[in-house]
Amino acid sequence: MSLGGQERLASTPSLLPGVLHSAQLITRLLTLLSSSAYKAELQKVAHTVSAEYVIGIQRQTLHSTVKTELLRGVYKFMAVSDKFRLAALNAALPAGVKDTFKVMHQEYNKYHRYTGTV
């Protein structure tokens, strides 16, 4: 998270392509892990990845392109998590982090969750 910080990348813009490539690789890994082959094992811990992401963005503002790329992977993990684990995560988070998680979860439900209609 600290590598993708907005202040750091604004002061040294030459780091942006490398950090963005790293974010793309992380997203690719999260996408591969969220496939059906690992879904049963991953359901138990996928919500913690969402928690780590939300806590990390509370500590430091991410560059917009890095944030967009990482959110794609986090949304894949949210698709693996069941609603009960996400509700328990929401209850366990501190107040400021809980608001951020709620907004992220609403965006996931509105724009990224598959509902069966096209």
JOMO-V254962 format. One record per helix or strand of 2 or more residues. SS is the DSSP state (A for helix, B for strand). FROM is the first residue (numbers start at 1). LEN is the number of residues. Records with the same first field share a line. If there is no record, write none. Layout:
BEGIN
SS: FROM-LEN, FROM-LEN
END
This chain:
BEGIN
A: 6-6, 13-21, 39-4, 46-14, 64-17, 83-10, 95-18
END
